[in-house]
Amino acid sequence: MEVLFYQLILGLFAILLLGIGVYLFYAHNTYRKKRARQKRYELELLNERDDAKKQSIRQKQHAGFLSTLLDHTDAAILVFPIQSHASLQPCIYANKTACNLLEITDDGWKELKCENLEYTIPDKEDSQQQHTDAEHQLGTKAHGGQNENSKYRIREQLMTLEQGGEIDEKIKCITQIGHVITAQRRAYIVQHDNNRYLLHALRACKTESPRPPLPMQAEKDKAQARLHKQRMQSERMASIGILTSGIAHDFNNILTPILGYAEIGADFCAGNETLQDFFAEINHAALRAKELIKQILIYARLPDGEASAIHLIPIIKEVAKQQTSILSPDIEVRTYFQTKEDRVLANPNQILQVITHLADNARDAMQAQGGTLDFLFSTFEEHGDQQHGFTNLSEGSYVRLSIKDTGTGIPDNLLNRVFEPFFSTKQAEDRPGMGLPVAKSILDAAGGAIAIESTQGEGTTIHIALPLLEREQEQPTNHRPHPSGNHQAILFVDDDPSICRMVHPLLTSIGYDPIICSDPQDALTHIKKADGTIHALISDLIMPGKNGLELAKAAHALILDLPIMIITGYPEKLDLQAAKAAGVGACLAKPVTRQDLSETLTAIIQGQNLLTKELEVQPAKHPPQCEKDA
C-alpha cells in the first residue's frame, strides 16, 4: 500500500510538472507572438513617421522652391486670408519684391492689412484739391489711422471676384517709412484646403516724392516718442521711490527691537563698564541708522521744489555705486571724502538728478577709451574774493563736489556755451537729460554755484558748491533722567512678535506693568475685561484686521478718558485730525527710544494732549531759504 501511495504521489507530481511546462510553453509562445506584433506595429509607426517627416521635408523644400521662384519675379505678391462676411485677415505671405517695393523691414509684412495699405487714385489727378485730400488720407493711414472707404471698396472687389469678375486697377500705396508709390494691381481669389485667399500682384509704375507725406506729423511722432521715454523714466523713478520708502519703513521696524534691547541690556549690565560700553555703541549705531533712514524717507516722499536739510555724502555714494554697476570694466570709479560735514538745504530729488546727470556726462565722455571717474568732496570758506573758482557766491561756508573724468574734454570754442539754454553737444535722440542750464538753475536756487574746467583730449572737471549748514547738535540719550511710572497697567498692541517681546521688559524697566497683545480684537477684549484698570493704550498704526486708529476709536468708546499713543513706522500716513477725533493723545515714529517713550507716556497719563500741540505747530510746506550774509 505504501508503495502504491508513493507511486500515486509521484504520478500526480509528474502531471503537475507537465501542466506547468505546457502552460509556460504556451505563455512563452503567446508572448513571442505579441512581441512580434508589437515590433511590427512599432516598425510601421516608425515608417509612417519617416514618411510623414519626408513628406514634410518635401513640402518645405517645395514651399521653399516656390518661395524662391516668387522672390525672383518682378511682381510684388501679397496673400491675405479671406474670412466670413467678406473680411480679410492680416497678410500671411509677402515675397521679397513686395518687401522691397513697400520698404518693409524684418517681419513687418505680418501686420500688414489690405485696407491699411492701398488707396485708389482719384479720377482727376490734376485737381490740386483732390490731390491734397488724397495726400491727407495717405498721411493719416501712414500714422495708424483707418480708411473706412477702403474697407467698403475691398468688400465690393471681393464680391466682384467671387462673381467671376476681374480686378485690374492702378492704386496708390504707402511704404512702411511713409513714401508714396503708384502701382498696377491685379487681384485673384485662390482656394486651398477649403480655405480662400486674396492674392495681390503689384507692379510699380512710379515713385512720388521720396519724403513722408506729412513731415509735421513725423516730427510730432518723434516728439511723442521722446515724451514717452521721459514718462517711462519718471515712472521708473517713482517706482524706485516707493520701493525705497517701503524698505526704509521695514528697516525701522527692525531697528525698533535693536534699539530697545540695547537700552535694556545696558541696565542689566550695571557695574560692568565694558558691557555697558558695548551696548552704548549698539545704541549709538542704531540712532545713526535711524537718522540715515530719515534722510532716505525725505528723499522718497519729498515733492519737487521743496527743500529740506539733507546729507550729501549718502547721495554721492549712491550715485557712485550706480555708475560702478553700469560702467564698462575699463572705467574706474573712485570717491574721496575729505570731510564729514555734508548738511545742506536743498531738494534731495533735484540734487540727486544734478549729480546723476553730471556723472552720466562724464561716463559718456569716456565710453570710447575708458578712464577714471572721480568724486571729490570737501568744504571751503568763501570770503568774497572768489578764489575757489565760483562766481556770485556770498561769504560763508560751502561744500564742494568735484566730478572729474579723463574723457575727450570740451573744445575751447564750446566751453563758454555749455550753460546756454538749448545748447548741446549731443544728438537730440541721445538720452535727453536735464542739461547743464537746468542744473545751474537748481544750484543757483539753492544758493550754490557750478563751474567747469576742461581740456580737450585730457578730460573735464565740474565743480558744484552748496551752502553748508551748521552741524547738528547730538542730543544726549543716556545722561538725561527719564520719568518712570508707578506700576500702571499699559496695554501694548503690535502685530510684530519681535517688537512685542522687546516692549515687555522695556516698559517694565521704566516702571509700568505691560499687557502685550498682537491682535487688535484681543486688545479690545482685554479693555472690556479690565473694567477701567488699564491706564494707557499704545498701538501700532498699520495692522491686519483693524488699524491703530480703528482700535483707538473703539477703545475710546469703551473708556472715554483712556490715554492713547500711536507708534508707527509710517508717520506720514497718520491723519492727525482723524487721530485726534479717535482720542489719540500722541504719536511716535519707530524706532522709539526709551527716553521718548517714557516722557511721552508720562505726559499723556497726566492728561496732556501732545497731538493737539503738533497740530498747532504744523511745519511749513515750503521751509524758508537760509539768509545769506551781506
Buried (B, 14 or more C-beta within 10 A) or exposed (E): EEEEEEEEEEEEEEEEEEEEEEEEEEEEEEEEEEEEEEEEEEEEEEEEEEEEEEEEEEEEEEEEEEBEEBBEEEBBBBBBBBEEEBBBEEBEBBBBBBBEBBBBEEEBBEEBBBBBBBBBBBEEEEEEEBBEEBBEBBBBBBBEEEBEEBBEBBBEBBEEBEEEEEBEBEBBBBBBEBBBBBBBBBBEBEEEEEEBBBBBBBEBEEEEEEEBBBEEBBEEBEEEEEEEEEEEEEEEEEEEBEEBBEEBBEBBBBBBBBBBBBBBBBEEBEEEEEBBEBBBEBBBBBBEBBEBBBBBBBBBBBEEEBBBBBBBBBBBBBBBEBBBEEBEEEBBBEBEBEEEBBBBBBBBBBBBBBBBBBBBBBBBBBBEEBBBBBBBBBBBEBEEEEEBBBEEBEEBEBBBBBBBBBBBBBEEEEBEEBBEEEEBBEEEEEEBBBBBBBBBBBBEBBBBBBBBBBEBEEBBBBBBBBBBBEEEEEEEBBEEEBBEBEEBBBBBBBBBEBBBBBBBBBBBBBBBBBBBBBBBEBBBEBBEEBEEEBBBBBBBBEBEEBBBBBBBBBBBEEBEEBBBBBBBBBBEEBEBEEBBEBBBBBBBBBBBBBBBBBBBBBBBBEEBBBBEEBEEEEEEEEEEEBEEEE
